Each structure stands twice: as C-alpha cells, then as structure tokens.
C-alpha cells in the first residue's frame, strides 16, 4: 500500500511541473525596452522576463539576454 501512495505523489509532482512549464512559456503583455533587442515589438515569454527600474520610477521590462548585454 505504501507503493501506491508514493506513485500517486510522484504523479502529482509530474502534473505540477507540467503546469509550471506551461506557465513559464506563456507570453506576457510586455515588450523589451532594450535598444539592441532583435525583437523589440514581440511579447516577452514569462521565463525570459527581466523587470528593472528605479524606486518610484517607471518599470522597464527586458529579455534576460538583452538585460545582461546592457
């Protein structure tokens, strides 16, 4: 009986990881603010989103690779 509980637990975590991967690949409503971005008008995927901004200032959003190259 202990094997069934462990199998059910593994199955549940597999479902959760699949759902998290689906959320990571979801496009956001933000576009990249980098002047060197190759695709500045396309929406940024959630896993590539890098927010940056000053306190009490406007928030800018970048691709992770674009932000590293600044």
VENSUL-V184139 format. One record per residue. N is the residue number from 1. RES is the residue in one small letter. PSI is psi in radians with two decimals (* if undefined). OMEGA is omega in whole degrees, -180 to 180 (999 if undefined). Layout:
n;res;psi;omega
N;RES;PSI;OMEGA
N;RES;PSI;OMEGA
//
This chain:
n;res;psi;omega
1;x;-0.54;179
2;x;-0.52;180
3;x;-0.65;180
4;x;-0.69;180
5;x;-0.74;179
6;x;-0.71;179
7;x;-0.70;179
8;x;-0.64;179
9;x;-0.73;177
10;x;-0.68;180
11;x;-0.70;180
12;x;-0.75;180
13;x;-0.56;177
14;x;-0.69;177
15;x;-0.72;-180
16;x;-0.72;179
17;x;-0.62;177
18;x;-0.70;179
19;x;-0.69;179
20;x;-0.68;177
21;x;-0.65;178
22;x;-0.67;178
23;x;-0.62;179
24;x;-0.55;-177
25;x;0.12;-180
26;x;2.32;177
27;x;2.55;178
28;x;-3.09;179
29;x;0.16;-176
30;x;2.57;175
31;x;2.72;-176
32;x;2.38;-179
33;x;0.06;-179
34;x;2.37;178
35;x;-0.31;-179
36;x;0.18;-177
37;x;2.31;178
38;x;-0.42;180
39;x;1.26;-174
40;x;-0.36;-176
41;x;-0.17;-179
42;x;2.63;179
43;x;2.52;-179
44;x;2.35;177
45;x;2.54;-174
46;x;-0.72;-177
47;x;-0.31;179
48;x;0.03;-176
49;x;2.26;178
50;x;1.75;178
51;x;2.55;178
52;x;2.46;178
53;x;2.87;178
54;x;2.71;175
55;x;2.37;-179
56;x;0.39;178
57;x;3.03;179
58;x;2.46;179
59;x;2.35;176
60;x;2.63;-178
61;x;2.42;-177
62;x;2.79;164
63;x;2.63;180
64;x;-0.73;-180
65;x;-0.66;179
66;x;-0.68;-179
67;x;-0.65;179
68;x;-0.54;-177
69;x;-0.10;179
70;x;*;999
//
